[in-house]
Amino acid sequence: MKRTIIVLSILSILGTVGFSASFSAWVGMTGQGKFALNPFIYLPTSFDSVSADLVIGYGFTDNIDILANLSSISLSGNGFNWSGAWIMPRYDFGKSDLLPYNIVALQVGYIGSILASLQYHTLIKPVDILGIELNLIGTFITSTPELLISIIIAPVLNIVGPLSIYFEFDPSFGLSTGFGYTIIGGIDINLGNIGEISIGYNITSSTLVGWYFITF
């Protein structure tokens, strides 16, 4: 697998819309002619509900791919709920000595309301065992309407072999909602050809978060 550094982020918009806003399990491009399967699970520590994003991807070339969340779903005592879907084409401008990729992305979809998000993703890698994921995200949401600017900063440290730990801080500012932030810490395990798995804890929402990623 091409992937080297993995992080996870959950960002709440307007206090009600939750979705994966960072590169999350999507570090680097999918790869020419490859499909990606990437389900996400969100479990509050109250254990009274569970949510999921069903994400897939396809690489047209080594520097052009598209990701799609087929469905955001949740199950609770109130029953089953569908909250949306989105697509996100991406283009990688290439790497430098310090940055393994420079990716721009356009996310369009419906996650509780219609949204359009212009994003830039990069990874600062000063040494082999440390990566700092930096994502700049501008999102327009029709429900208010709202313009949300967010930054995702996520140092990831390789501990031994396939095991890494990460700590993520995601500040954001909305024109009508003001300043907010998300803090997540967790572990990532790279299983090579059989995929990659991450388990984290969203401190700000008291939610366990996890995903599995594989390309084929």
C-alpha positions as protocol buffer text, in pm:
chain_id: "A"
residue {
  index: 1
  type: MET
  ca { x: 0 y: 0 z: 0 }
}
residue {
  index: 2
  type: LYS
  ca { x: 122 y: 351 z: -80 }
}
residue {
  index: 3
  type: ARG
  ca { x: 1 y: 506 z: 240 }
}
residue {
  index: 4
  type: THR
  ca { x: 240 y: 614 z: 514 }
}
residue {
  index: 5
  type: ILE
  ca { x: 63 y: 841 z: 763 }
}
residue {
  index: 6
  type: ILE
  ca { x: -299 y: 814 z: 872 }
}
residue {
  index: 7
  type: VAL
  ca { x: -513 y: 1042 z: 1088 }
}
residue {
  index: 8
  type: LEU
  ca { x: -879 y: 1079 z: 1168 }
}
residue {
  index: 9
  type: SER
  ca { x: -1097 y: 1383 z: 1219 }
}
residue {
  index: 10
  type: ILE
  ca { x: -1462 y: 1442 z: 1295 }
}
residue {
  index: 11
  type: LEU
  ca { x: -1581 y: 1802 z: 1267 }
}
residue {
  index: 12
  type: SER
  ca { x: -1921 y: 1927 z: 1386 }
}
residue {
  index: 13
  type: ILE
  ca { x: -2081 y: 2206 z: 1184 }
}
residue {
  index: 14
  type: LEU
  ca { x: -2356 y: 2422 z: 1333 }
}
residue {
  index: 15
  type: GLY
  ca { x: -2364 y: 2181 z: 1626 }
}
residue {
  index: 16
  type: THR
  ca { x: -2567 y: 1925 z: 1432 }
}
residue {
  index: 17
  type: VAL
  ca { x: -2386 y: 1813 z: 1117 }
}
residue {
  index: 18
  type: GLY
  ca { x: -2110 y: 1558 z: 1173 }
}
residue {
  index: 19
  type: PHE
  ca { x: -1885 y: 1435 z: 893 }
}
residue {
  index: 20
  type: SER
  ca { x: -1529 y: 1337 z: 818 }
}
residue {
  index: 21
  type: ALA
  ca { x: -1369 y: 1665 z: 724 }
}
residue {
  index: 22
  type: SER
  ca { x: -998 y: 1594 z: 713 }
}
residue {
  index: 23
  type: PHE
  ca { x: -806 y: 1362 z: 489 }
}
residue {
  index: 24
  type: SER
  ca { x: -879 y: 1108 z: 759 }
}
residue {
  index: 25
  type: ALA
  ca { x: -806 y: 765 z: 615 }
}
residue {
  index: 26
  type: TRP
  ca { x: -747 y: 919 z: 274 }
}
residue {
  index: 27
  type: VAL
  ca { x: -380 y: 1019 z: 301 }
}
residue {
  index: 28
  type: GLY
  ca { x: -222 y: 1026 z: -44 }
}
residue {
  index: 29
  type: MET
  ca { x: -391 y: 936 z: -371 }
}
residue {
  index: 30
  type: THR
  ca { x: -581 y: 612 z: -437 }
}
residue {
  index: 31
  type: GLY
  ca { x: -353 y: 509 z: -728 }
}
residue {
  index: 32
  type: GLN
  ca { x: -421 y: 460 z: -1098 }
}
residue {
  index: 33
  type: GLY
  ca { x: -682 y: 193 z: -1168 }
}
residue {
  index: 34
  type: LYS
  ca { x: -737 y: 117 z: -798 }
}
residue {
  index: 35
  type: PHE
  ca { x: -1057 y: 108 z: -597 }
}
residue {
  index: 36
  type: ALA
  ca { x: -1068 y: 201 z: -228 }
}
residue {
  index: 37
  type: LEU
  ca { x: -1307 y: 83 z: 42 }
}
residue {
  index: 38
  type: ASN
  ca { x: -1316 y: 295 z: 357 }
}
residue {
  index: 39
  type: PRO
  ca { x: -1603 y: 257 z: 609 }
}
residue {
  index: 40
  type: PHE
  ca { x: -1613 y: 481 z: 919 }
}
residue {
  index: 41
  type: ILE
  ca { x: -1785 y: 405 z: 1251 }
}
residue {
  index: 42
  type: TYR
  ca { x: -1874 y: 661 z: 1522 }
}
residue {
  index: 43
  type: LEU
  ca { x: -1985 y: 535 z: 1865 }
}
residue {
  index: 44
  type: PRO
  ca { x: -2072 y: 774 z: 2151 }
}
residue {
  index: 45
  type: THR
  ca { x: -1947 y: 658 z: 2491 }
}
residue {
  index: 46
  type: SER
  ca { x: -2310 y: 666 z: 2606 }
}
residue {
  index: 47
  type: PHE
  ca { x: -2350 y: 367 z: 2369 }
}
residue {
  index: 48
  type: ASP
  ca { x: -2704 y: 478 z: 2286 }
}
residue {
  index: 49
  type: SER
  ca { x: -2644 y: 515 z: 1912 }
}
residue {
  index: 50
  type: VAL
  ca { x: -2404 y: 431 z: 1630 }
}
residue {
  index: 51
  type: SER
  ca { x: -2326 y: 613 z: 1304 }
}
residue {
  index: 52
  type: ALA
  ca { x: -2136 y: 520 z: 989 }
}
residue {
  index: 53
  type: ASP
  ca { x: -2000 y: 671 z: 667 }
}
residue {
  index: 54
  type: LEU
  ca { x: -1966 y: 433 z: 371 }
}
residue {
  index: 55
  type: VAL
  ca { x: -1680 y: 577 z: 165 }
}
residue {
  index: 56
  type: ILE
  ca { x: -1536 y: 440 z: -160 }
}
residue {
  index: 57
  type: GLY
  ca { x: -1276 y: 575 z: -403 }
}
residue {
  index: 58
  type: TYR
  ca { x: -1129 y: 525 z: -749 }
}
residue {
  index: 59
  type: GLY
  ca { x: -800 y: 646 z: -899 }
}
residue {
  index: 60
  type: PHE
  ca { x: -818 y: 758 z: -1264 }
}
residue {
  index: 61
  type: THR
  ca { x: -446 y: 837 z: -1271 }
}
residue {
  index: 62
  type: ASP
  ca { x: -175 y: 856 z: -1005 }
}
residue {
  index: 63
  type: ASN
  ca { x: -265 y: 1221 z: -942 }
}
residue {
  index: 64
  type: ILE
  ca { x: -641 y: 1227 z: -1010 }
}
residue {
  index: 65
  type: ASP
  ca { x: -901 y: 1035 z: -811 }
}
residue {
  index: 66
  type: ILE
  ca { x: -1250 y: 1068 z: -669 }
}
residue {
  index: 67
  type: LEU
  ca { x: -1391 y: 978 z: -328 }
}
residue {
  index: 68
  type: ALA
  ca { x: -1758 y: 928 z: -253 }
}
residue {
  index: 69
  type: ASN
  ca { x: -1950 y: 882 z: 68 }
}
residue {
  index: 70
  type: LEU
  ca { x: -2232 y: 660 z: -51 }
}
residue {
  index: 71
  type: SER
  ca { x: -2431 y: 719 z: 265 }
}
residue {
  index: 72
  type: SER
  ca { x: -2414 y: 864 z: 616 }
}
residue {
  index: 73
  type: ILE
  ca { x: -2640 y: 657 z: 838 }
}
residue {
  index: 74
  type: SER
  ca { x: -2717 y: 624 z: 1209 }
}
residue {
  index: 75
  type: LEU
  ca { x: -2913 y: 394 z: 1437 }
}
residue {
  index: 76
  type: SER
  ca { x: -3048 y: 492 z: 1779 }
}
residue {
  index: 77
  type: GLY
  ca { x: -3347 y: 442 z: 2004 }
}
residue {
  index: 78
  type: ASN
  ca { x: -3537 y: 670 z: 1767 }
}
residue {
  index: 79
  type: GLY
  ca { x: -3474 y: 431 z: 1480 }
}
residue {
  index: 80
  type: PHE
  ca { x: -3277 y: 449 z: 1156 }
}
residue {
  index: 81
  type: ASN
  ca { x: -3169 y: 784 z: 1010 }
}
residue {
  index: 82
  type: TRP
  ca { x: -3006 y: 883 z: 679 }
}
residue {
  index: 83
  type: SER
  ca { x: -2818 y: 1214 z: 690 }
}
residue {
  index: 84
  type: GLY
  ca { x: -2659 y: 1247 z: 349 }
}
residue {
  index: 85
  type: ALA
  ca { x: -2389 y: 1167 z: 94 }
}
residue {
  index: 86
  type: TRP
  ca { x: -2111 y: 1348 z: -92 }
}
residue {
  index: 87
  type: ILE
  ca { x: -1851 y: 1321 z: -369 }
}
residue {
  index: 88
  type: MET
  ca { x: -1498 y: 1467 z: -369 }
}
residue {
  index: 89
  type: PRO
  ca { x: -1275 y: 1476 z: -681 }
}
residue {
  index: 90
  type: ARG
  ca { x: -905 y: 1540 z: -599 }
}
residue {
  index: 91
  type: TYR
  ca { x: -591 y: 1646 z: -784 }
}
residue {
  index: 92
  type: ASP
  ca { x: -233 y: 1608 z: -659 }
}
residue {
  index: 93
  type: PHE
  ca { x: 14 y: 1872 z: -782 }
}
residue {
  index: 94
  type: GLY
  ca { x: 306 y: 1649 z: -680 }
}
residue {
  index: 95
  type: LYS
  ca { x: 559 y: 1618 z: -402 }
}
residue {
  index: 96
  type: SER
  ca { x: 865 y: 1804 z: -281 }
}
residue {
  index: 97
  type: ASP
  ca { x: 1149 y: 1710 z: -45 }
}
residue {
  index: 98
  type: LEU
  ca { x: 937 y: 1801 z: 260 }
}
residue {
  index: 99
  type: LEU
  ca { x: 583 y: 1741 z: 130 }
}
residue {
  index: 100
  type: PRO
  ca { x: 487 y: 1394 z: -4 }
}
residue {
  index: 101
  type: TYR
  ca { x: 176 y: 1541 z: -172 }
}
residue {
  index: 102
  type: ASN
  ca { x: -5 y: 1869 z: -248 }
}
residue {
  index: 103
  type: ILE
  ca { x: -371 y: 1789 z: -306 }
}
residue {
  index: 104
  type: VAL
  ca { x: -667 y: 2013 z: -385 }
}
residue {
  index: 105
  type: ALA
  ca { x: -1019 y: 1874 z: -350 }
}
residue {
  index: 106
  type: LEU
  ca { x: -1377 y: 1983 z: -406 }
}
residue {
  index: 107
  type: GLN
  ca { x: -1637 y: 1820 z: -181 }
}
residue {
  index: 108
  type: VAL
  ca { x: -2002 y: 1857 z: -283 }
}
residue {
  index: 109
  type: GLY
  ca { x: -2298 y: 1690 z: -120 }
}
residue {
  index: 110
  type: TYR
  ca { x: -2576 y: 1682 z: 132 }
}
residue {
  index: 111
  type: ILE
  ca { x: -2493 y: 1622 z: 499 }
}
residue {
  index: 112
  type: GLY
  ca { x: -2801 y: 1746 z: 682 }
}
residue {
  index: 113
  type: SER
  ca { x: -2793 y: 2040 z: 439 }
}
residue {
  index: 114
  type: ILE
  ca { x: -2636 y: 2115 z: 101 }
}
residue {
  index: 115
  type: LEU
  ca { x: -2264 y: 2192 z: 124 }
}
residue {
  index: 116
  type: ALA
  ca { x: -1971 y: 2274 z: -103 }
}
residue {
  index: 117
  type: SER
  ca { x: -1619 y: 2260 z: 37 }
}
residue {
  index: 118
  type: LEU
  ca { x: -1289 y: 2364 z: -123 }
}
residue {
  index: 119
  type: GLN
  ca { x: -997 y: 2187 z: 46 }
}
residue {
  index: 120
  type: TYR
  ca { x: -618 y: 2170 z: 39 }
}
residue {
  index: 121
  type: HIS
  ca { x: -435 y: 1874 z: 196 }
}
residue {
  index: 122
  type: THR
  ca { x: -66 y: 1827 z: 258 }
}
residue {
  index: 123
  type: LEU
  ca { x: 169 y: 1635 z: 486 }
}
residue {
  index: 124
  type: ILE
  ca { x: 478 y: 1793 z: 639 }
}
residue {
  index: 125
  type: LYS
  ca { x: 732 y: 1516 z: 696 }
}
residue {
  index: 126
  type: PRO
  ca { x: 1054 y: 1646 z: 852 }
}
residue {
  index: 127
  type: VAL
  ca { x: 1174 y: 1298 z: 956 }
}
residue {
  index: 128
  type: ASP
  ca { x: 1071 y: 943 z: 866 }
}
residue {
  index: 129
  type: ILE
  ca { x: 887 y: 866 z: 1191 }
}
residue {
  index: 130
  type: LEU
  ca { x: 694 y: 1197 z: 1216 }
}
residue {
  index: 131
  type: GLY
  ca { x: 430 y: 1346 z: 990 }
}
residue {
  index: 132
  type: ILE
  ca { x: 216 y: 1656 z: 1046 }
}
residue {
  index: 133
  type: GLU
  ca { x: -100 y: 1654 z: 840 }
}
residue {
  index: 134
  type: LEU
  ca { x: -228 y: 2002 z: 754 }
}
residue {
  index: 135
  type: ASN
  ca { x: -567 y: 2055 z: 587 }
}
residue {
  index: 136
  type: LEU
  ca { x: -724 y: 2391 z: 500 }
}
residue {
  index: 137
  type: ILE
  ca { x: -1099 y: 2370 z: 443 }
}
residue {
  index: 138
  type: GLY
  ca { x: -1351 y: 2632 z: 339 }
}
residue {
  index: 139
  type: THR
  ca { x: -1713 y: 2512 z: 345 }
}
residue {
  index: 140
  type: PHE
  ca { x: -2033 y: 2687 z: 240 }
}
residue {
  index: 141
  type: ILE
  ca { x: -2350 y: 2544 z: 398 }
}
residue {
  index: 142
  type: THR
  ca { x: -2694 y: 2641 z: 273 }
}
residue {
  index: 143
  type: SER
  ca { x: -2895 y: 2582 z: 590 }
}
residue {
  index: 144
  type: THR
  ca { x: -2804 y: 2915 z: 754 }
}
residue {
  index: 145
  type: PRO
  ca { x: -2626 y: 2996 z: 513 }
}
residue {
  index: 146
  type: GLU
  ca { x: -2285 y: 2962 z: 672 }
}
residue {
  index: 147
  type: LEU
  ca { x: -1921 y: 2994 z: 567 }
}
residue {
  index: 148
  type: LEU
  ca { x: -1696 y: 2776 z: 780 }
}
residue {
  index: 149
  type: ILE
  ca { x: -1317 y: 2797 z: 773 }
}
residue {
  index: 150
  type: SER
  ca { x: -1135 y: 2510 z: 943 }
}
residue {
  index: 151
  type: ILE
  ca { x: -778 y: 2391 z: 986 }
}
residue {
  index: 152
  type: ILE
  ca { x: -678 y: 2036 z: 1074 }
}
residue {
  index: 153
  type: ILE
  ca { x: -339 y: 1991 z: 1238 }
}
residue {
  index: 154
  type: ALA
  ca { x: -244 y: 1634 z: 1318 }
}
residue {
  index: 155
  type: PRO
  ca { x: 101 y: 1517 z: 1428 }
}
residue {
  index: 156
  type: VAL
  ca { x: 144 y: 1142 z: 1372 }
}
residue {
  index: 157
  type: LEU
  ca { x: 433 y: 950 z: 1529 }
}
residue {
  index: 158
  type: ASN
  ca { x: 541 y: 602 z: 1424 }
}
residue {
  index: 159
  type: ILE
  ca { x: 614 y: 403 z: 1741 }
}
residue {
  index: 160
  type: VAL
  ca { x: 725 y: 64 z: 1613 }
}
residue {
  index: 161
  type: GLY
  ca { x: 664 y: -132 z: 1293 }
}
residue {
  index: 162
  type: PRO
  ca { x: 302 y: -88 z: 1178 }
}
residue {
  index: 163
  type: LEU
  ca { x: 191 y: 101 z: 1493 }
}
residue {
  index: 164
  type: SER
  ca { x: 154 y: 480 z: 1500 }
}
residue {
  index: 165
  type: ILE
  ca { x: -16 y: 722 z: 1740 }
}
residue {
  index: 166
  type: TYR
  ca { x: -172 y: 1057 z: 1652 }
}
residue {
  index: 167
  type: PHE
  ca { x: -308 y: 1366 z: 1825 }
}
residue {
  index: 168
  type: GLU
  ca { x: -528 y: 1597 z: 1625 }
}
residue {
  index: 169
  type: PHE
  ca { x: -642 y: 1954 z: 1691 }
}
residue {
  index: 170
  type: ASP
  ca { x: -901 y: 2106 z: 1455 }
}
residue {
  index: 171
  type: PRO
  ca { x: -984 y: 2474 z: 1512 }
}
residue {
  index: 172
  type: SER
  ca { x: -1267 y: 2625 z: 1307 }
}
residue {
  index: 173
  type: PHE
  ca { x: -1448 y: 2955 z: 1267 }
}
residue {
  index: 174
  type: GLY
  ca { x: -1797 y: 3010 z: 1129 }
}
residue {
  index: 175
  type: LEU
  ca { x: -1933 y: 3353 z: 1037 }
}
residue {
  index: 176
  type: SER
  ca { x: -2248 y: 3292 z: 1241 }
}
residue {
  index: 177
  type: THR
  ca { x: -2130 y: 3026 z: 1488 }
}
residue {
  index: 178
  type: GLY
  ca { x: -1791 y: 3170 z: 1587 }
}
residue {
  index: 179
  type: PHE
  ca { x: -1490 y: 2971 z: 1707 }
}
residue {
  index: 180
  type: GLY
  ca { x: -1496 y: 2597 z: 1770 }
}
residue {
  index: 181
  type: TYR
  ca { x: -1257 y: 2307 z: 1785 }
}
residue {
  index: 182
  type: THR
  ca { x: -1225 y: 1929 z: 1788 }
}
residue {
  index: 183
  type: ILE
  ca { x: -958 y: 1722 z: 1966 }
}
residue {
  index: 184
  type: ILE
  ca { x: -894 y: 1357 z: 1878 }
}
residue {
  index: 185
  type: GLY
  ca { x: -626 y: 1110 z: 1985 }
}
residue {
  index: 186
  type: GLY
  ca { x: -578 y: 754 z: 1871 }
}
residue {
  index: 187
  type: ILE
  ca { x: -374 y: 473 z: 1721 }
}
residue {
  index: 188
  type: ASP
  ca { x: -323 y: 352 z: 1367 }
}
residue {
  index: 189
  type: ILE
  ca { x: -218 y: 3 z: 1259 }
}
residue {
  index: 190
  type: ASN
  ca { x: -93 y: -56 z: 903 }
}
residue {
  index: 191
  type: LEU
  ca { x: -170 y: -414 z: 805 }
}
residue {
  index: 192
  type: GLY
  ca { x: 0 y: -392 z: 466 }
}
residue {
  index: 193
  type: ASN
  ca { x: -182 y: -564 z: 182 }
}
residue {
  index: 194
  type: ILE
  ca { x: -485 y: -649 z: 396 }
}
residue {
  index: 195
  type: GLY
  ca { x: -558 y: -288 z: 487 }
}
residue {
  index: 196
  type: GLU
  ca { x: -524 y: -32 z: 760 }
}
residue {
  index: 197
  type: ILE
  ca { x: -725 y: 31 z: 1075 }
}
residue {
  index: 198
  type: SER
  ca { x: -754 y: 328 z: 1309 }
}
residue {
  index: 199
  type: ILE
  ca { x: -921 y: 365 z: 1647 }
}
residue {
  index: 200
  type: GLY
  ca { x: -949 y: 702 z: 1818 }
}
residue {
  index: 201
  type: TYR
  ca { x: -1133 y: 901 z: 2082 }
}
residue {
  index: 202
  type: ASN
  ca { x: -1296 y: 1236 z: 2007 }
}
residue {
  index: 203
  type: ILE
  ca { x: -1245 y: 1419 z: 2337 }
}
residue {
  index: 204
  type: THR
  ca { x: -1475 y: 1710 z: 2252 }
}
residue {
  index: 205
  type: SER
  ca { x: -1778 y: 1491 z: 2169 }
}
residue {
  index: 206
  type: SER
  ca { x: -1701 y: 1185 z: 2386 }
}
residue {
  index: 207
  type: THR
  ca { x: -1716 y: 961 z: 2080 }
}
residue {
  index: 208
  type: LEU
  ca { x: -1515 y: 654 z: 1980 }
}
residue {
  index: 209
  type: VAL
  ca { x: -1418 y: 677 z: 1614 }
}
residue {
  index: 210
  type: GLY
  ca { x: -1277 y: 411 z: 1386 }
}
residue {
  index: 211
  type: TRP
  ca { x: -1224 y: 321 z: 1022 }
}
residue {
  index: 212
  type: TYR
  ca { x: -1083 y: 52 z: 798 }
}
residue {
  index: 213
  type: PHE
  ca { x: -912 y: 122 z: 464 }
}
residue {
  index: 214
  type: ILE
  ca { x: -807 y: -105 z: 179 }
}
residue {
  index: 215
  type: THR
  ca { x: -730 y: -65 z: -192 }
}
residue {
  index: 216
  type: PHE
  ca { x: -768 y: -333 z: -460 }
}
